[in-house]
Amino acid sequence: MTLPSAYTHDTTAALPLHLIGKSDHAEWLAAQPAHVQAWLASHRFDGSSGSAHTWADANGQLAGAVLGIEDALDPYAYAHAPRALPAGIWHAVTPLDPAARNALQLGWGLGCYRFDRYKASTRTTPQLALPGFDSETLDILAACLRVRDLVNTPTEHMGPDELEAIARTVATAHAACITVIAGEDLLTHNYPTIHAVGRASHRAPRLIELSWGDAAHPHIMLCGKGVCFDTGGLDLKAAAGMRNMKKDMGGAAHALALAELVMARKLPLRITLLIAAVENAVGPNAFRPGDIITTRQNVSVEIDNTDAEGRLVLCDALTRACELNPALLLDFATLTGAARIALGPDLPALYANDDALANAWLNAGMQTRDPLWRMPLWRPYLRYLTSGIADLANASNSSMAGSVTAALYLERFVSEGTRWAHLDVYAWNDSDRPGRPAGGEALGLRAAFAMLQAHCL
């Protein structure tokens, strides 16, 4: 097992790292040497969450550190350590049960992350030393960092071609099958909405389909919105809204990373991954407001707004997914600003047509400290998607319930009897926080994996 640079097996030169909560601070402090007590008292250290302090020995050499930890099972409770501690090797001396130890391992790795493809880091980050590392936690970390790297990469280097190349690399690594339908072939194979959204770009739109696993195992479909850049199309976004639209393939990043994680852990599942990869560009052949597109499901859709393109590429992918009769269908998409207004950047909006499925994902989120929030599929709001000349409109002129209506649009393309859940995810951190650097972020991914693990048991 190759360890990431954030970790080391070598504990011989490691400095002691204490992990203390407020409730056990006083008892722990009383057991420390007098000079450590005095030093921490002078800094008013009380074990508060997110705090960190080091101390020196009698010769002025770095001798140890303590972290304030509130929730020992929350990876982000430890994520401030790599930025707060000096470079060197650190070994947790506080007894930890396996779950807390895995949380420390994951949080440390998340806290060490920096996107350095274009700008090298000048800081040497500290290393965590453990006598043994949990391989599943390492795979989960790799999946989270895969999402961050994919979302952080500018569209010039992460267009539909590059997304396909990464999917092919993942497929090769895990002996999965992969097929790609691109360009005009999308029309031949009846994926009209994916083609319409992506046809104005010089980069051909495509549907990437990856399959893996034993046919005897439960079949899980994973779908991801892969809009590698979203100008808004002819209903052009304002500059502020367009600035970070390299992240509009965040749903595809989540679906791909989850599929890769399932394969890495060899879960007894059969998975099919569908990524609709496009660039929503402006050009002479861009699709227009007022156009009518007949989808793969033979539902006619009037284009109310070309900036509601994610649901268009997903509706053909969802139709394809349902044709394969999965036991479970999950889709991920950076779909609506309305979800962010309702829930903010940290809570993905979860929609599901099955209460047991929704509860399983929510409970997994609580257990893994990777929370989601369920939103209602309030079907009376389908009235906002009424078209006078087509079966459905892709958006509404009303500002009401924008996230709900987007989910209702997607549900229209989920066949009856298919258990389906949709995650409207931001995939982004607006500012730097411990373990959550500004830029791409995986949200709901760890919870989804835990749910699928439980599904296997």
C-alpha positions as CSV (number, residue, x, y, z in Angstrom):
1,M,0.0,0.0,0.0
2,T,1.5,3.3,-1.1
3,L,0.9,6.1,1.4
4,P,0.2,9.7,0.4
5,S,2.9,12.2,1.5
6,A,0.7,13.3,4.4
7,Y,1.4,10.1,6.2
8,T,4.3,7.9,7.3
9,H,4.7,4.6,9.0
10,D,7.9,5.8,10.8
11,T,7.1,6.7,14.4
12,T,10.7,6.7,15.6
13,A,11.2,10.5,15.3
14,A,7.6,11.4,15.8
15,L,6.6,14.1,18.3
16,P,3.6,13.5,20.6
17,L,0.3,14.8,19.6
18,H,-2.5,15.0,22.2
19,L,-6.2,15.2,21.2
20,I,-8.2,16.8,23.9
21,G,-11.8,17.9,24.3
22,K,-13.1,20.6,26.6
23,S,-14.6,18.0,29.0
24,D,-11.3,16.2,29.6
25,H,-9.1,19.3,29.4
26,A,-8.6,19.9,33.1
27,E,-7.8,16.3,33.9
28,W,-5.3,16.1,31.0
29,L,-3.6,19.4,31.8
30,A,-3.1,18.4,35.4
31,A,-1.1,15.3,34.3
32,Q,1.3,17.4,32.2
33,P,4.7,18.8,33.3
34,A,4.6,22.1,35.1
35,H,6.2,24.1,32.3
36,V,3.6,22.7,29.8
37,Q,0.8,23.6,32.2
38,A,2.2,27.1,32.6
39,W,2.7,27.6,28.9
40,L,-0.8,26.4,27.9
41,A,-2.4,28.4,30.8
42,S,-0.7,31.6,29.5
43,H,-2.3,30.9,26.1
44,R,-5.7,30.2,27.7
45,F,-5.9,26.8,26.1
46,D,-9.1,25.1,27.2
47,G,-9.6,22.3,24.6
48,S,-11.9,24.4,22.4
49,S,-12.7,22.8,19.1
50,G,-10.2,23.9,16.4
51,S,-7.5,25.1,18.7
52,A,-3.9,24.0,18.6
53,H,-0.8,24.7,20.6
54,T,2.8,23.5,20.7
55,W,5.4,23.6,23.4
56,A,9.2,23.2,23.7
57,D,11.4,21.3,26.0
58,A,14.0,22.8,28.4
59,N,16.4,23.2,25.5
60,G,13.9,25.2,23.4
61,Q,13.3,22.3,21.0
62,L,9.8,21.4,19.8
63,A,8.5,18.8,22.2
64,G,4.8,18.3,21.6
65,A,1.4,19.6,20.7
66,V,-2.2,19.5,21.6
67,L,-5.4,19.8,19.5
68,G,-8.8,20.8,20.7
69,I,-11.3,18.2,19.4
70,E,-15.1,18.5,19.8
71,D,-16.4,15.4,17.9
72,A,-13.8,12.6,17.8
73,L,-15.7,10.9,14.9
74,D,-15.8,14.0,12.7
75,P,-12.8,14.0,10.2
76,Y,-13.0,17.8,10.0
77,A,-12.4,18.1,13.8
78,Y,-8.8,17.1,13.0
79,A,-8.4,18.9,9.7
80,H,-6.9,22.1,11.2
81,A,-3.8,20.2,12.4
82,P,-1.7,20.2,9.2
83,R,-2.0,24.0,8.9
84,A,-1.6,24.7,12.6
85,L,1.4,22.4,13.4
86,P,5.0,22.9,12.3
87,A,6.6,20.6,9.7
88,G,7.7,17.3,11.1
89,I,6.3,13.9,12.1
90,W,3.4,13.7,14.6
91,H,2.1,10.7,16.4
92,A,-1.3,10.7,18.2
93,V,-0.6,9.5,21.8
94,T,-4.2,9.9,23.0
95,P,-5.9,6.5,22.9
96,L,-8.4,6.3,20.0
97,D,-11.0,3.7,19.1
98,P,-10.8,2.5,15.4
99,A,-13.6,4.9,14.3
100,A,-11.9,7.9,15.8
101,R,-8.5,6.8,14.5
102,N,-9.9,6.6,10.9
103,A,-11.5,10.0,11.4
104,L,-8.1,11.4,12.4
105,Q,-6.5,9.8,9.4
106,L,-9.1,11.1,6.9
107,G,-9.2,14.6,8.5
108,W,-5.4,14.9,8.3
109,G,-5.4,14.0,4.6
110,L,-8.2,16.5,3.9
111,G,-6.3,19.2,5.8
112,C,-3.1,18.6,3.9
113,Y,-4.7,19.0,0.5
114,R,-3.7,21.8,-1.8
115,F,-4.4,22.1,-5.5
116,D,-0.9,22.6,-6.9
117,R,-1.1,21.8,-10.6
118,Y,-0.3,25.4,-11.6
119,K,1.3,26.9,-8.5
120,A,3.7,24.9,-6.3
121,S,3.3,25.0,-2.6
122,T,6.1,26.6,-0.7
123,R,5.1,25.1,2.7
124,T,6.2,21.7,3.9
125,T,3.2,20.1,5.6
126,P,3.6,17.9,8.7
127,Q,3.1,14.1,8.5
128,L,0.9,11.9,10.6
129,A,2.6,8.7,11.8
130,L,0.5,5.7,12.7
131,P,1.7,2.1,13.1
132,G,-0.9,1.1,10.5
133,F,-3.2,2.9,8.2
134,D,-6.8,1.9,7.3
135,S,-6.9,1.1,3.6
136,E,-10.6,2.0,3.2
137,T,-10.0,5.4,4.7
138,L,-7.2,6.0,2.2
139,D,-9.5,5.1,-0.6
140,I,-12.2,7.4,0.7
141,L,-9.6,10.2,0.9
142,A,-8.5,9.5,-2.6
143,A,-12.2,9.8,-3.8
144,C,-12.7,13.1,-2.0
145,L,-9.4,14.5,-3.5
146,R,-10.4,13.2,-6.9
147,V,-13.5,15.4,-6.8
148,R,-11.5,18.4,-5.6
149,D,-8.9,18.0,-8.4
150,L,-11.5,17.5,-11.1
151,V,-13.5,20.5,-10.1
152,N,-10.5,22.7,-9.5
153,T,-9.0,22.1,-12.9
154,P,-9.9,24.9,-15.4
155,T,-12.0,23.9,-18.4
156,E,-9.2,24.4,-20.8
157,H,-7.7,21.3,-19.2
158,M,-10.9,19.6,-18.1
159,G,-13.3,19.6,-21.0
160,P,-15.4,16.7,-22.3
161,D,-12.3,15.1,-23.9
162,E,-10.3,15.3,-20.7
163,L,-13.2,14.0,-18.6
164,E,-13.5,11.1,-21.0
165,A,-9.8,10.4,-20.8
166,I,-9.9,10.2,-16.9
167,A,-12.9,7.9,-17.1
168,R,-11.0,5.7,-19.4
169,T,-8.0,5.6,-17.1
170,V,-10.3,4.7,-14.2
171,A,-11.9,2.0,-16.3
172,T,-8.6,0.5,-17.2
173,A,-7.4,0.5,-13.6
174,H,-10.4,-1.5,-12.5
175,A,-11.0,-3.7,-15.6
176,A,-14.3,-2.0,-16.3
177,C,-15.9,-1.6,-19.7
178,I,-16.4,1.8,-21.2
179,T,-18.2,3.1,-24.2
180,V,-18.5,6.7,-25.4
181,I,-21.0,8.2,-27.8
182,A,-19.9,11.6,-29.0
183,G,-20.8,14.4,-31.5
184,E,-23.4,13.7,-34.2
185,D,-23.5,10.0,-33.1
186,L,-25.6,11.3,-30.1
187,L,-28.4,12.0,-32.5
188,T,-28.0,8.6,-34.2
189,H,-28.2,6.9,-30.9
190,N,-31.1,9.1,-29.7
191,Y,-29.5,11.4,-27.1
192,P,-31.0,14.7,-28.5
193,T,-30.8,16.8,-25.3
194,I,-27.2,16.0,-24.6
195,H,-26.4,16.9,-28.2
196,A,-28.4,20.1,-28.2
197,V,-26.8,21.5,-25.1
198,G,-23.2,20.8,-26.2
199,R,-23.4,21.3,-30.0
200,A,-22.3,25.0,-30.0
201,S,-18.9,24.1,-28.5
202,H,-15.8,23.2,-30.5
203,R,-15.6,20.3,-28.1
204,A,-18.0,17.5,-29.0
205,P,-20.6,16.6,-26.4
206,R,-20.7,13.0,-25.3
207,L,-22.3,10.3,-23.1
208,I,-19.7,8.3,-21.2
209,E,-20.9,4.9,-20.0
210,L,-18.8,2.7,-17.7
211,S,-19.8,-0.7,-16.4
212,W,-18.3,-2.9,-13.8
213,G,-19.1,-5.9,-11.6
214,D,-20.8,-9.2,-11.5
215,A,-24.2,-9.5,-13.2
216,A,-25.4,-11.5,-10.2
217,H,-25.0,-8.5,-7.9
218,P,-27.5,-5.7,-7.3
219,H,-27.3,-3.2,-10.2
220,I,-26.6,0.4,-9.1
221,M,-26.8,3.3,-11.6
222,L,-24.7,6.5,-11.0
223,C,-25.4,9.5,-13.2
224,G,-23.5,12.8,-13.2
225,K,-24.0,16.2,-14.8
226,G,-20.8,16.9,-16.6
227,V,-21.2,20.5,-17.9
228,C,-17.5,21.3,-18.1
229,F,-18.2,25.0,-18.5
230,D,-21.6,26.8,-18.4
231,T,-21.8,30.2,-20.0
232,G,-25.6,30.0,-19.6
233,G,-25.8,29.6,-23.4
234,L,-27.8,32.4,-25.1
235,D,-29.4,33.3,-21.8
236,L,-25.9,34.3,-20.9
237,K,-24.9,34.4,-17.2
238,A,-23.6,37.6,-15.7
239,A,-19.8,37.7,-15.1
240,A,-20.1,37.0,-11.4
241,G,-22.3,33.9,-12.0
242,M,-20.0,32.6,-14.8
243,R,-16.7,33.1,-12.9
244,N,-16.6,29.7,-11.3
245,M,-18.5,27.6,-13.9
246,K,-15.6,25.3,-14.4
247,K,-17.2,23.6,-11.3
248,D,-20.4,22.8,-13.2
249,M,-19.1,19.3,-13.9
250,G,-19.1,18.7,-10.1
251,G,-21.9,16.2,-10.3
252,A,-19.9,14.1,-12.8
253,A,-16.9,14.4,-10.5
254,H,-18.9,13.0,-7.6
255,A,-20.4,10.2,-9.7
256,L,-17.0,9.2,-11.1
257,A,-15.2,9.3,-7.8
258,L,-18.0,7.2,-6.1
259,A,-17.8,4.6,-8.9
260,E,-14.0,4.5,-8.6
261,L,-14.4,4.1,-4.8
262,V,-16.9,1.2,-5.1
263,M,-14.5,-0.5,-7.6
264,A,-11.5,0.1,-5.4
265,R,-13.2,-1.5,-2.4
266,K,-14.7,-4.3,-4.6
267,L,-18.2,-3.9,-3.2
268,P,-20.5,-6.8,-4.3
269,L,-22.4,-4.5,-6.6
270,R,-22.8,-4.1,-10.3
271,I,-22.4,-0.5,-11.3
272,T,-23.1,1.5,-14.4
273,L,-21.8,5.1,-14.5
274,L,-23.3,7.6,-16.9
275,I,-21.7,11.0,-17.5
276,A,-23.2,13.5,-19.8
277,A,-20.2,15.6,-20.7
278,V,-20.8,18.9,-22.5
279,E,-19.7,22.5,-22.7
280,N,-22.7,24.9,-22.8
281,A,-21.2,27.5,-25.1
282,V,-22.4,30.4,-27.2
283,G,-22.2,30.0,-31.0
284,P,-24.2,30.2,-34.2
285,N,-25.7,26.8,-33.7
286,A,-26.4,27.2,-30.0
287,F,-29.8,26.0,-28.9
288,R,-32.3,28.9,-28.3
289,P,-35.0,30.0,-25.9
290,G,-38.3,28.8,-27.4
291,D,-36.8,25.8,-29.1
292,I,-38.6,22.5,-28.8
293,I,-36.4,19.4,-28.2
294,T,-37.9,15.9,-28.2
295,T,-36.0,13.9,-25.6
296,R,-34.8,10.3,-25.6
297,Q,-38.0,9.4,-23.7
298,N,-40.0,11.1,-26.5
299,V,-41.1,13.9,-24.2
300,S,-41.2,17.3,-26.0
301,V,-39.5,20.0,-24.0
302,E,-39.8,23.7,-24.6
303,I,-36.6,25.6,-23.8
304,D,-37.6,28.4,-21.4
305,N,-34.0,29.2,-20.4
306,T,-30.8,27.8,-21.9
307,D,-29.1,28.3,-18.5
308,A,-31.3,25.4,-17.2
309,E,-29.1,23.0,-19.2
310,G,-28.0,20.5,-16.5
311,R,-31.5,19.0,-16.3
312,L,-31.5,18.7,-20.1
313,V,-28.3,16.6,-20.3
314,L,-29.4,14.6,-17.3
315,C,-32.9,13.7,-18.6
316,D,-31.5,11.7,-21.5
317,A,-29.0,10.0,-19.1
318,L,-31.7,9.2,-16.6
319,T,-33.8,7.7,-19.4
320,R,-30.9,5.5,-20.5
321,A,-30.3,4.5,-16.8
322,C,-33.9,3.4,-16.4
323,E,-33.8,1.3,-19.6
324,L,-31.2,-0.9,-17.7
325,N,-33.6,-1.6,-14.9
326,P,-31.3,-0.8,-11.9
327,A,-32.0,-1.7,-8.3
328,L,-31.0,1.8,-7.4
329,L,-30.4,5.1,-9.4
330,L,-28.4,8.0,-7.9
331,D,-27.7,11.2,-9.7
332,F,-25.4,14.0,-8.8
333,A,-25.6,17.5,-10.2
334,T,-24.6,21.1,-9.5
335,L,-28.1,21.9,-10.6
336,T,-29.5,25.0,-9.0
337,G,-28.6,28.2,-7.2
338,A,-31.9,27.9,-5.5
339,A,-30.6,24.9,-3.5
340,R,-27.7,27.1,-2.3
341,I,-30.1,29.9,-1.3
342,A,-32.2,27.4,0.7
343,L,-29.4,25.4,2.3
344,G,-26.1,27.2,1.8
345,P,-22.9,25.7,0.4
346,D,-22.4,22.9,2.9
347,L,-25.7,21.0,2.8
348,P,-26.5,19.3,-0.5
349,A,-30.2,19.1,-1.3
350,L,-31.5,15.5,-1.4
351,Y,-34.6,14.5,-3.3
352,A,-35.8,10.9,-3.5
353,N,-38.9,9.1,-4.6
354,D,-38.4,6.4,-1.9
355,D,-38.5,7.2,1.8
356,A,-36.3,4.2,2.8
357,L,-33.7,5.3,0.3
358,A,-33.7,8.9,1.4
359,N,-33.5,7.9,5.1
360,A,-30.6,5.5,4.3
361,W,-28.6,8.3,2.7
362,L,-29.5,10.8,5.4
363,N,-28.6,8.3,8.2
364,A,-25.3,7.5,6.5
365,G,-24.6,11.2,6.3
366,M,-25.1,11.6,10.1
367,Q,-22.9,8.6,10.8
368,T,-20.0,9.8,8.5
369,R,-20.4,13.5,9.5
370,D,-21.1,14.1,5.8
371,P,-24.6,15.7,6.1
372,L,-27.4,16.2,3.6
373,W,-30.9,17.7,3.8
374,R,-34.0,16.2,2.3
375,M,-36.1,18.5,0.2
376,P,-39.7,17.7,-1.0
377,L,-40.7,16.5,-4.4
378,W,-43.8,18.7,-4.1
379,R,-45.6,17.7,-7.3
380,P,-48.2,20.5,-7.4
381,Y,-45.2,22.7,-8.4
382,L,-45.1,20.9,-11.7
383,R,-47.4,23.7,-12.7
384,Y,-44.3,26.0,-12.9
385,L,-43.0,23.8,-15.8
386,T,-46.2,24.0,-17.9
387,S,-45.7,24.7,-21.6
388,G,-48.4,25.7,-24.0
389,I,-46.8,24.0,-27.0
390,A,-44.8,21.1,-25.5
391,D,-45.2,18.4,-22.9
392,L,-42.9,20.2,-20.5
393,A,-40.8,23.4,-20.1
394,N,-37.3,23.1,-18.9
395,A,-37.6,26.0,-16.5
396,S,-40.0,28.6,-15.2
397,N,-40.2,32.4,-15.3
398,S,-41.2,32.3,-11.6
399,S,-38.5,32.5,-8.9
400,M,-40.5,30.1,-6.7
401,A,-39.1,26.7,-5.6
402,G,-36.3,26.6,-8.2
403,S,-34.6,23.6,-6.7
404,V,-37.9,21.7,-6.3
405,T,-39.0,22.3,-9.9
406,A,-35.6,21.2,-11.2
407,A,-35.9,17.9,-9.3
408,L,-39.5,17.5,-10.5
409,Y,-38.2,17.9,-14.0
410,L,-35.7,15.1,-13.5
411,E,-38.3,12.9,-11.8
412,R,-40.4,13.1,-15.0
413,F,-37.7,10.9,-16.7
414,V,-37.4,8.3,-14.0
415,S,-39.5,5.3,-14.9
416,E,-42.2,4.1,-12.5
417,G,-40.9,1.6,-9.9
418,T,-37.2,2.8,-10.2
419,R,-35.8,3.8,-6.7
420,W,-34.2,7.1,-7.4
421,A,-32.4,9.8,-5.5
422,H,-31.0,13.1,-6.7
423,L,-28.3,15.2,-5.0
424,D,-28.2,18.9,-5.9
425,V,-24.6,19.6,-4.7
426,Y,-22.6,22.8,-4.7
427,A,-19.2,21.0,-5.0
428,W,-17.4,24.1,-3.9
429,N,-16.0,26.0,-0.9
430,D,-16.3,29.8,-1.3
431,S,-13.6,30.5,1.3
432,D,-10.7,28.7,3.1
433,R,-11.6,26.8,6.3
434,P,-9.7,24.1,8.0
435,G,-9.7,21.0,5.8
436,R,-12.0,22.8,3.3
437,P,-9.7,25.0,1.1
438,A,-11.4,27.4,-1.3
439,G,-12.3,25.5,-4.5
440,G,-13.8,22.1,-5.3
441,E,-15.3,20.0,-2.6
442,A,-16.9,16.5,-2.2
443,L,-20.2,16.7,-0.5
444,G,-22.5,13.7,0.2
445,L,-19.9,11.4,-1.3
446,R,-18.7,9.7,1.8
447,A,-22.4,9.3,2.9
448,A,-23.3,7.7,-0.5
449,F,-20.5,5.2,-0.2
450,A,-21.5,4.3,3.4
451,M,-25.1,3.8,2.2
452,L,-24.0,1.5,-0.7
453,Q,-21.8,-0.5,1.8
454,A,-24.8,-1.0,4.0
455,H,-26.9,-1.9,0.9
456,C,-24.4,-4.8,0.4
457,L,-24.8,-6.2,3.8
